[in-house]
Amino acid sequence: MKNFLQLSLIFILCLGINGNIYASTSASPTLGGDVDAINSVTYTAVASDGSLENLHSDNYVEKKIGTITIDNNNPGGYKLTFKSANSKADHDDSSGTSKKAHFVLDGFNQDSDATDGKHRNVDGAFIDYELSVWPAGYSTLGALNQNTQTNDYGASGSFQDYHGCFASKADAVSSTQVGGVAPESLYMNDHALQYEHYINFDLTVAPCSMRTGGITATTSYDMDILISTELKVQLLAGNFSDVIEVTITNMNE
């Protein structure tokens, strides 16, 4: 009985082999996975809360007030928009005047026609400023030395951050044109923000499309926010403020 079973198994196996000789079949399994869409920007103020303490007596030249961290994996890239709330208030004014971004003394009305005289155009109640946005560490420690950056572009180290357009610190701050575009044009330097300002990281065109190794998602990439002002002795005592709205949007939206 035992031998019979063995022979039967061998016979069935042989039938299987012979069958494969005369007829073929195929299968095409579909394999794949998904990557969730990521699109975020967060802000972290410097340890001293990013305040400018002596606007009436000190000039501030690209003083770092904080850092934005960018995460975006859209295949087309993304757009960063920077807007000053105080400057926008001027655009909404019926006068249609265009005014640089400025800090306004707390308690003064954003309406330029406030009947109590406490409006944003009182000379002692506002001070203009300019905004810069650069790779973290770059502007504050020497504009010609890319090695001062704290981003590592995924090359090594503990940060493992990447930028979709640039594969190295040198690429990110180079003035050399790539495909007819200077990479440094993708950053802001002392911008008055009379209107919304856009930085387009379009991964489908140069310089992004010519990135060494090909384009990537932008992950945990830091950019410093820096403020420049000229001292203004006319300022009244108190707290001066503005709100900068930073928006990240997918390029194809």
C-alpha positions in Angstrom: 0.0 0.0 0.0 2.7 2.3 0.8 4.6 1.7 -2.5 1.3 2.2 -4.4 0.9 5.6 -2.9 4.4 6.6 -3.8 3.9 5.5 -7.4 0.6 7.4 -7.7 2.3 10.6 -6.5 5.1 10.2 -8.9 2.7 9.6 -11.8 0.7 12.7 -11.0 3.8 14.8 -10.8 4.9 13.5 -14.2 1.5 14.4 -15.7 2.1 18.0 -14.4 5.5 18.2 -16.0 4.3 16.8 -19.3 1.4 19.2 -19.4 3.7 22.2 -19.1 5.6 21.0 -22.1 2.7 21.3 -24.4 0.8 24.3 -23.0 1.9 27.6 -21.3 0.1 29.9 -19.1 1.0 33.3 -17.6 0.0 35.7 -14.9 0.5 39.4 -14.6 0.0 40.4 -10.9 -0.2 44.2 -10.4 2.2 45.4 -7.7 2.4 48.8 -6.2 2.0 51.1 -3.3 1.0 54.6 -2.4 2.8 57.7 -1.0 0.6 60.2 0.8 0.7 63.7 -0.4 2.7 66.1 1.9 2.4 69.8 1.8 3.3 71.8 5.0 5.2 74.8 6.2 5.9 75.4 9.9 7.5 78.4 11.7 9.9 78.4 14.7 11.0 81.6 16.3 14.5 82.1 17.5 15.2 81.5 21.2 14.8 85.2 22.0 11.3 85.1 20.4 12.5 86.9 17.3 11.9 90.4 18.7 13.7 93.6 17.6 14.3 95.5 20.8 15.7 98.9 19.8 13.9 100.0 16.6 14.5 103.6 17.5 18.2 103.4 18.0 19.6 100.4 16.1 19.9 99.4 12.4 19.1 95.8 11.9 20.7 94.1 8.9 19.2 90.7 8.0 18.5 89.9 11.6 17.2 86.3 12.0 13.8 86.2 13.7 12.9 82.6 12.9 13.0 79.6 10.6 10.4 78.0 8.3 10.5 74.2 7.7 9.2 73.0 4.4 7.8 69.5 3.5 6.3 68.9 0.0 6.3 65.9 -2.3 4.2 67.2 -5.2 5.8 65.9 -8.5 5.4 69.4 -10.0 6.9 71.3 -7.1 5.5 74.0 -5.0 5.0 77.8 -4.5 5.8 79.8 -1.4 3.8 83.0 -0.9 4.8 85.8 1.5 2.4 88.5 2.5 2.5 91.3 5.0 -0.8 91.9 6.9 0.0 95.6 7.5 1.0 96.2 3.8 -2.2 94.4 2.6 -4.2 96.7 4.8 -2.8 99.6 2.8 -3.8 97.9 -0.4 -7.4 97.6 0.8 -7.4 101.3 1.5 -9.6 103.4 -0.8 -6.6 105.6 -1.6 -5.0 102.6 -3.4 -1.5 103.5 -2.2 1.3 101.0 -2.2 3.2 100.9 1.1 6.2 98.8 2.1 5.8 96.2 4.8 5.9 97.9 8.2 5.5 97.4 11.9 2.7 99.3 13.5 2.5 100.4 17.2 0.0 98.2 19.1 -3.2 100.1 19.7 -3.1 102.1 16.5 -5.9 101.4 14.1 -5.2 99.8 10.7 -7.7 102.2 9.2 -5.8 105.2 7.7 -8.9 107.4 8.4 -9.3 106.6 12.1 -11.2 109.6 13.6 -9.2 109.3 16.9 -5.9 110.1 15.1 -4.5 106.7 16.0 -4.0 105.2 12.5 -1.1 103.4 10.9 0.2 106.5 9.0 1.1 108.4 12.2 4.9 108.9 11.7 5.8 107.8 15.2 3.6 104.7 15.0 5.1 102.8 12.2 8.5 101.7 10.8 9.3 100.1 7.4 11.2 96.8 7.1 12.4 94.4 4.5 12.2 90.6 4.4 14.8 88.1 3.4 14.4 84.3 3.1 17.5 82.2 2.6 18.7 78.6 3.3 19.1 78.2 7.0 22.4 79.7 8.3 23.4 81.2 5.0 22.7 84.9 5.3 23.5 85.3 9.0 27.0 83.9 8.9 28.4 85.1 5.6 26.7 85.5 2.2 29.6 84.0 0.3 30.2 80.9 2.3 27.6 78.2 1.6 29.2 75.9 4.2 27.6 78.0 6.9 24.2 76.4 6.0 22.7 74.0 8.5 20.9 72.0 5.8 22.7 68.9 4.7 20.6 68.1 1.5 20.5 64.4 2.5 24.2 63.9 2.0 25.1 62.8 5.5 24.6 63.7 9.1 21.6 63.5 11.4 19.2 66.0 9.6 18.7 64.1 6.4 16.8 67.0 4.8 16.4 67.2 1.1 15.5 70.0 -1.3 13.6 69.2 -4.5 15.7 71.6 -6.6 19.2 71.4 -5.1 21.5 68.5 -4.3 24.1 70.4 -2.3 24.8 73.6 -0.4 26.9 75.0 -3.2 24.1 74.4 -5.7 21.5 76.2 -3.6 23.4 79.5 -3.3 25.2 79.5 -6.6 25.0 82.5 -8.8 25.8 80.4 -11.9 22.9 80.0 -14.2 21.5 76.6 -14.8 19.3 76.3 -17.9 19.2 80.1 -18.1 18.1 80.5 -14.5 20.3 81.6 -11.5 19.4 79.4 -8.5 19.7 82.3 -6.1 16.7 83.9 -7.8 14.6 81.3 -6.0 15.2 83.2 -2.7 14.3 86.6 -1.3 16.8 89.3 -0.4 15.6 92.5 1.3 12.1 92.5 -0.2 9.8 95.4 0.6 6.7 93.3 0.3 4.5 96.0 -1.1 2.5 93.1 -2.6 2.5 89.4 -2.2 5.8 87.8 -3.2 6.1 84.4 -4.7 9.0 81.9 -4.9 8.2 79.1 -7.4 10.0 75.8 -7.0 8.9 74.3 -10.3 10.4 70.8 -10.6 9.5 70.6 -14.3 11.8 73.4 -15.4 15.4 74.6 -14.8 17.2 74.7 -12.5 15.0 72.2 -10.6 14.7 69.8 -13.6 18.5 69.7 -13.9 19.1 68.8 -10.3 22.0 66.4 -9.8 20.6 62.9 -9.3 17.1 64.1 -10.4 14.3 65.8 -8.5 13.2 64.7 -5.1 10.6 65.6 -2.5 11.5 68.5 -0.3 11.7 67.2 3.3 12.5 69.0 6.5 14.2 71.8 4.7 14.9 74.9 6.7 14.9 78.5 5.5 15.7 81.5 7.7 13.4 84.5 8.0 15.4 87.7 8.3 14.4 91.3 8.9 16.2 94.6 8.0 15.2 98.0 9.3 16.7 101.5 9.6 16.6 103.1 13.0 13.8 105.7 13.4 14.2 108.0 16.3 10.6 109.4 15.9 9.0 106.1 17.2 6.7 106.2 20.1 7.2 103.8 23.0 5.4 100.5 22.9 5.2 97.2 21.0 5.4 97.2 17.2 4.1 94.3 15.2 3.1 92.8 11.8 2.0 89.4 10.7 3.7 87.7 7.8 1.5 85.1 6.1 3.5 82.3 4.6 1.6 79.9 2.3 2.8 76.8 0.5 0.8 75.6 -2.5 1.3 72.8 -5.0 2.4 74.1 -8.4 -0.4 72.3 -10.2 -3.2 73.8 -8.0 
